[in-house]
Amino acid sequence: MRERIYTIPVNEAFEQCGDGCPLCRLYEKLEDTELDLILGASMMEPDVRQKTNELGFCAAHYRRMFTMKNRLGMGLMLESHLTKLQNELTPGGVFSRDPSDKPIRRISDLEGSCYVCDRIEEKFSKMLETAVYLYQTEDAFRETLKNTKMICLPHCRRILAAASGNVPKKVYSDLFSDISGIMLGYLNILREDVSWFCRKFDYRYDDQPWGNSRDSVERSIRFLTGGSERTIPGSGK
């Protein structure tokens, strides 16, 4: 298979995903890159600062940046972001003496926006399109995808949505069959593991081995919501 620069991350994610979701792996690599940039090279760029002032960050990415221990970088971003908000929300701005819905709309917009999420989504959407393209054009990638052990539910939806209406019906039918097979196969295993996990709390099963059930709750959450062991750690076996 002849690789192009934009196909390499997608191929690597599917080849190296192990027992996890390859698309979660892709997403988290994008997230790491964007967080490193925003607290590093991009932090002082005027156009970036203008965007972060306007959009802010979601709670999850504020927490991630905080754990990266660049307090000065965060402080500088927060200083200009808070200054912009102060100008907008104090008397003379949207919080004027005449009651209106402008403050409500501005705060509501801010609650639903995140500079990092927007940057990731822009790139992730293109990577989903690349995965569909590889499935359509490369037999080796198609085989790799078929052998994938797990794709989380949100990303099952995303890759099928990326393909729907954009590939020939036969290709979509094949992809749907492969994704469904992966999802339902993993779901069956997961349900059995969770059932055994629950039985292990019954004294009658004390002497029975845990098998693969010990971290089944964590794996279920990752399957249902997306994310890796970094976001929802497993308990180990």
N, C-alpha and C positions, 0 to 999 in steps of 0.2 A: 504494500500500500504506500503510495507516494504522499507524504505528509506536507501540508502547508503550515505556515506559522500559526494561523488562526485555528487549525485543527488539532495542534499538539496538546493544548491543555485539556481538550475534551477527550482525546484518546487516552491521555495519561490518567485522567480521572476514572475512566471506566476500566482501565487495565490494572489500576492500583487500589481500587476501592475496597478490596477484601470482602468483609461481611457487611460493610456499610453502604449507604446510598451514594453513588458516584456524583449525582447532581448536588447533593448536600456538600460533598467534598469540593466541587467546583465553586459553589456559592461561598463557602468559608474561605477559600483561597482569595477570591475577589474581595471579601470583607477584610481580610488581613492586609491586603495591598492598599485598599482605600484608607484604612485606619492609619497605617504607617505613613501614607502620603499626607494626610490631613494634619498629623502631628509632626510632620517633617518638612519635606520640600515644598508642599503646597500651602503651608500654613500662612505665609506672609504674602502670597500672590494676591494682588488687589481684586481680581475678578473672582477668585475663590472666596476671599473674605466677604465680598458683597453677597455671594450666594449663601454662605453660612450665616451671615447676619439675617438674611431674609427667611431661610428655611429652618435654621436650627438643627437639632438632632433628636432622634427618638430616645426614649428612656434606655433602651437596650444598648445603644451606641454611646450614650453618655457614660453608662457604667463601664463599657469596654474600654473607652478612652481613659477613664479614671484609673483602671487597673494597669494601664500601660506606663504609668508613673512619669508622664511628662506634664507635671503640674503647671509649669510656666506656659507651655503651649496651650493647655486648656484655659489657663487664666487669660491669656491674650485674646483667644477667641471669645470667651465669655464676656470680657470687658467691652468689646465692640458690639457683640450681639445684644448685651443688656443696654448699652447706650442707645442703640437703634430702637429697642423696645421702649425705653424711657421716653424717647422723643415722640414715639407713636401713641403711647398710652397715657401720657400726662395731659393736664389741661392745655388746650390749644392744639392737641393732637386728636386722636380718635376719642379719647376720654375728654370730651369738651363739656361745657356746662349744659348743653342741650342733649338730653338722653337720646341715644340712637343705638342701632344694632351693629355699628362699625366695630366696637371693641369685641363684641361677641364673635363676629365673623373673623376678625384678625386672630383672636386667640384660638378659635376653632381650626383655622387654617394651620396655625403653628403646631397645634397638637397632632395634626395629621401629616406633618411634613418632616423630612429628615434628609439632609444633604448626602450622607453616606448611603442610605437606602436607595436614593434616586440614582446615584452613581453605580451602585452594584446592579440595580435592576436594568439599567441601560445595557450593561455588558452581559449580564446573565441571559437576557432575552436573546441576544445574538448568539450566545453559546448554545442555547436550546435549539435555535435554528441550525446551527452547525451540526449538532447531534443528529437532527432529522436529515440533514443533507448527507452526512456520512452513512446513515442507515440506508438511504436511498441509493447511494453510489458506490459504497465500499463493502464487499462481502465480508472482509475481515472484521470490520466494525460491527456489522450485523451479527456475526457469530459471537463477538465479545459481549454485545448487549444481551443476547440470548442466554449467555452463561452468567450474567449478573445475578447475584443472590438476593439482592433487595433493592428496591426503589421505594422511597417513602411515598405515602399517599399524595401529599401536595405536589410532588414532582412527577408522579404518574400523570396527574391532571395536566401539569404544565407542558410536559413533552408531547402528550396527545393533542393538547390545544395548539401547540406550535406546528404540528403536522396537519391538523384538520384543515381541509380546503387548500392546502399548499403543496400537496403531493398527489400523485395518481391514486385512485381508489384502491388499487391492488396493494400499493406500498403502504397506504394507511391501514388497510385490513391486516396486513402482515405485522405491522408495528403494534396495532391494537392487540392482536393475538399474543405477541411476545410480551408486551407490557402486562397484559392481563395474567399471563402465565406466571410471570415473576411475582406479581402482586399477590395472586391467590395462593401460589405455592408457599410464599413466606407467611402469609396470613394463617394458613393451616398450621404450619409449624409453630408460629407464635401463639396461637390460641391453645394448642396442646401444652406448650411450655407454661403459659399463665395458669392453665387449669391444674397442672402438676404443682406449680408454685403454691397455689391455694390449698391443695390437698396436704402439702407438707406441714401446714399449721394444724393438722389433725394428728393427735398423738398416735393414731393407728399406723401412721406412715413414718414415724420417727426413724425407723431402721432402714428406710428406703433411701437411695441416693438422690441428690438434688438433680442430677443430670444437667441439662442446659437451662434449667428453669430459674436459677438463682438471680439472674439479671433480667428476667423476662419483663418485669414491669418497666424498667428503663428502656428496653428495646421496643416495647409497645408504644411508649410515648414518642420515641424517635420515629417509629414507623407512621404513627398517626399525625404527627405535627411537623416532622422534619428536624434536622439537627443531628449532631454527632455526639460522641462521648465528651467532647469539649463543652457542649452546652447542657447535656444531660448525662452525667457520668454513670458508668455501669458500676455495679458493686463487685464485679469480679466473681470468680468461681472458687 
